[in-house]
Amino acid sequence: MNSTPSRSWPHWTLPILVLAGVLLAQSLLVFNPGYYSHDELQWAAYAGQHPGWHFRGYLWADVQSFQYRPLTFSLWLWLSEHLFARPMLFHGLMVSLGGLNAAMLAVLLRRFGVATGPAGAGALVFALGPFAALTHGWVGTLADLIWVGCALLVALLAQRERPGFVSWVAVFVLTSLALLAKEAGIVIPALLGLAWLFLGRRREWLIAAVVAGLPVAIYLALRIGVLLFSPREAANYGWSLAFIPERWLEYQLYPPIATKMAIAGTLSRGLGDGRVWLAILVWLATAAALWRVGARWCLGWLLAGTAALGPVMILAESANQYGYGYAAATAAVCAAAWPHMRRWGRVVLIVAALLSVWHGVNVMRRMHEVGRIQSVYSPALARAVSQAPAAGVRLKPADIGQAWIYERLSHDIPSYAGVEIGDRVTLVAANEAADYEIQRDGSLKPLR
């Protein structure tokens, strides 16, 4: 008697489902009516002042600028010119790019032999965690979407059965594009080298690491002095090797702390913060679960995450978007280890994943809240400034807990909706005289 063959789904089903899952789960980001921070407003103002591509050659020529990201900045300006007035389209594009990155991670895991369920779940945990939630929801993190996407494409090319000359040219080009998007692209050869070390030492991974290392070597030869010794635009870009232990710990412990919006200051209260103790327990349990499968799994998890972080660990401040590649690398290792785990190890990974995803939900909700406030506040501010004398306007928030939102949304904005803003906005303390009080929804209440 012949048994009925099991149904086989097309190979493209998994990435489509992952992409759809990300878009659905992060719909609050997609349907965000406004923006999160000052840089989105600044770049929109720059794009409005200089429409078109003709003026942007300097972005590519100025190799000695501290933030040499010509690919990112050119795309950001072009997208701001066309999409800023339609924020939901802008955010929909960002989340779609994040969903594509998650889909590529799922495909990569399947090529490693990981079953469909763990591969899809690992990709979704990566895309829905707190590192990715902020990266997908903030237009200012376009660079991270690009470089991680390029890294995943490079890995897919290296994982092919017999990549040829065209594949190696593509690896070189994709690594170059990652570097033109963000400095973090320099970690791609290290990640490929780890793949060679832990995935059977296939020569394709080693070749890919060498090929990717060529543009990285050229990039560092041109830029290492600028990156390390040029004047900093902000204190958080300062660097020291002494920062590495604290930065590394923050990226390890942040995902389970579901009530913290941004990673910066995760250890500011030290061990006096009960949430940090919970995060330590989750991290130790995850490490133990991987160690139980085999020391190589635990070591691979630690090294892949550390390599993905790379140079950001020397910076004076951690940031969610800096952990985007870290989240992809560590989620991939855990998904690959899943089939080899006993029940208690799987329970540990499920708990860690649920805490991380819930954290991502909280970040997403807060970003939607800020966007809703911005959609009211910025137009109201522009109207107030347009009617104000040359000295500008003085504002104070009704809710002091929202002060950080208005500081970000008022910082160094050249113009908004055609109204020059510049230094004509002053935020004052609650006990100081002001022209307007900022209501909780972002509207302005006249006080004079």
ZINOR-V762103 format. One record per run of one state. SS is the DSSP state (~ for helix, > for strand, _ for the rest). FROM is the first residue (numbers start at 1). LEN is the number of residues. Records with the same first field share a line. If there is no record, write none. Layout:
BEGIN
SS->FROM-LEN, FROM-LEN
END
This chain:
BEGIN
_->1-12, 26-1, 31-7, 50-7, 62-8, 84-3, 112-4, 129-1, 138-1, 159-6, 182-1, 199-4, 230-5, 238-1, 240-1, 254-16, 273-1, 294-1, 316-4, 339-4, 388-5, 398-2, 411-4, 417-2, 421-4, 428-8, 439-5, 447-2
~->13-13, 27-4, 38-12, 57-5, 70-14, 87-25, 116-13, 130-8, 139-20, 165-17, 183-16, 203-27, 235-3, 241-13, 270-3, 274-20, 295-20, 320-19, 343-45, 400-11
>->239-1, 315-1, 393-5, 415-2, 419-2, 425-3, 436-3, 444-3
END
